[in-house]
Amino acid sequence: MKQVQSNLPVIPKNKRFCWGWGLILLGLVCLQISCVNQGSGTQKVTIDGDSSLIIDEFRSRFESGQYLCVISYSSECPIAKSYIKTIQSLHERYKDRVTFCLLNPGVGGKSIGGLQDCVFHDPQLFICNRYGIKVYPQVVVVNCLTRKVMYAGKIDDRAVSLGAVKSQATIPYLEMALSQLVEKGVVHVHSNEAIGCFVGDIGLK
């Protein structure tokens, strides 16, 4: 029987082992690249450092005093805009004892006159999540020395629903809380449910 000669090169036995492992490693690299490419289209990577940097900036600007009053606000929310004069009045009255922060979870928008230095933008909602803020306007009053939330909720009872705001308040919750806090160090009403535009509906798309 006549033997047929092959034109293919013959790989020495001592090199076959290395060649085989090279193909395996190449396959693993390709598989890893494929997985990364598939995930990049559907998964957004969040850098943990962003959260800590924003929180550190917030602390350095607003938590150096004893008391902090955070008010979520956006000029694009009609309910929040109806509280401009109330916020200005409370800031003027208590600014020497309480640090005020106008927390804007959206991007852009007009700030309240005289309170430009109080504005803090939080488009990634790090500060909102930290204080449980869900709507505009919503108040959180904190004792920065003890890290205790003293009051959380409405500015007053004027906002009845998303489409209804009374002309005058009968219970000025925030004013009462600030007055009790600076005079006695305690707040009698600790929380209630704020009514306003939902965070996420304005300026976050």
N, C-alpha and C positions, 0 to 999 in steps of 0.2 A: 504494500500500500504506500502510495507516494505522499510524503509529508508536505503540507502547505506552509510556506514561510510567511510570517506576518511582518508587515512594514512598520508596525507600531513599536515605539521605543520600549525597551525593557527597563523597568525600574528596579534597581538593586534592592535586595531584601533589607539591607540595613537602612534604607531611606523610606521604605514603605510606611513604617511606624510614624515617622515625623510628618509625612505627607497626610496621613489619615487624621492625625490630631489637628493639623492645620485646617483641614476642611471642617472639622467639628467646631473649632473656635470661630471660623468665619461664619458658620451658620448661626452660632449663638449671637454674634455681633449684629448680624442682619435682623435676627428676631427681635433683639432689644430696640433697634432703630425703628422697626415696624410698629412695636407697641407704643413707643413714644409719640410717633406721628399720628397714630390712631387716637390717642388720648388728647393730643393737643387741640383737636378740633372741638371737643366737647367739654373739656375740663379747664376751668380757670384756676391758675395757681395763685394762692394768696401768700404773701410774704409776711411772716409773723412779725418781723421787725417794724412794719408799717404801723401796726396797732400800738406797739409800745412807744414809738416815736410820737404819735399823735396824742396819746394819753399823757406822755411826759410833757409835751408842749401845753396841753390843757392844764395840767397841775401847776406848772410854773407860772402860768398867766392868772389863774383863777383860784387856786387853793392855798395861797400863802397866808390869807387872813383866817379869822375864826369861822365866819359864816359865809356861805355861798348860796346865792339864789340863781338857779338855772331856769330860764324860760325859753322853751322851744318856740321859734317864731319864723314866719315867712311872709313877706309882703304880698305873695301870691295867694295867700289864704284869706278870704274875706273875714272870717271870724277872728283870726289873729290881728288883722288890721284894725278891727273895731276896738282893740285894747291898747292902741298906741298911747293915748293920753294917760290911761291908767298906769301903764308901765313907766312912762316918763315921770309921772308924779311920785310913784313909789321909789324909783331910782333917786330922784332928787331928795326925797325925805330920808332914805336909809343908806345912801351910798357911803357915808362915813363909818358905818358899822358893818355893812354887808357888802360883799363883792357880788356884782351882777354879771351874768353871762347870758347874752342872747344867742341861743344855740340854733344855727340854721342847718338842718339836715339836707337842704337842697344846694344848688349851685347858683350863685348870683342873687338877684333880688335886692331891693332897697332896704337899708337898715333904718332904724328909728333915729330921728334927729337928736343929736346930743349923746347918743349911745354907740357911736361908731367903734369906740375902743372896747366895747363889751361884746362885739360880735365874734363868734367862733364857728367856722364852717366844718360840718361833719358829714360829708357826702357818703362816706363808707359806714356811717352809723355806729362807729366805735363808742362814742360818748352816749349816744341815744340808748344803745344796748346796755351800757354800763349802768345807766340810771333808769332803765325801763320806760323810756319816753316813746309813746306810740302816736301822739297827735300834736298838732299845733292849735292853740297854745297849750302847753302843759308845764307845770311848775314843779321843781324839786328844790327844796331848801335843805342844805346840809350843814352840819357842824363839822368843819374840816379837821378839828383837833381830835375828835372822837370817831370820825368817819361814819357818823350816824345821820340817817335821813330823818329830819325833824318834821317835814311836811311834804306831801306829794299830791298833786291834783290840779284843781281849778284855780284860776285867778280870782273869780267870784262866781256868782250864780246867774249871771246875765245870759250865758249861752245855754239855751234849753235843748236845742238839737242842731244838726248841721245847717238847717235852713231857718232857724229862729233864734234871734238874740234880742233880749229885752233892752229897753232904753236905759234903765237904771238897775243897779244891783241892790239886793236886800241883804245879802251876806257877803261881805268882802273877805273871803277866805285868806288870801295872801297877805293883805294888809293886817289882818288879825294875827296871822302867824308871825310876821316880821315884828310886829309890836310886842307880842308876848315873848318872842325870842330875845330881843335886845334888852327888854326890861327885866325879865324873870329867868331867861335861859331855858324855858320850856314852851311847848306848844300844845294847846288843848285838843285841837282837831288835827289828827296826824295824816289823814289821807281821805280822798274821795276820787271819783272817776271824772277825769277831764273830758270835755266835749270839744271837738274841733276837726280840722282836716287831717286825714290819716297820713302819717309819715310814709313816704314811698309813692304817694299819689302825685306829689308835686316836685318837679325838679330832679327826680331820681331815675328817670327812664333813660 
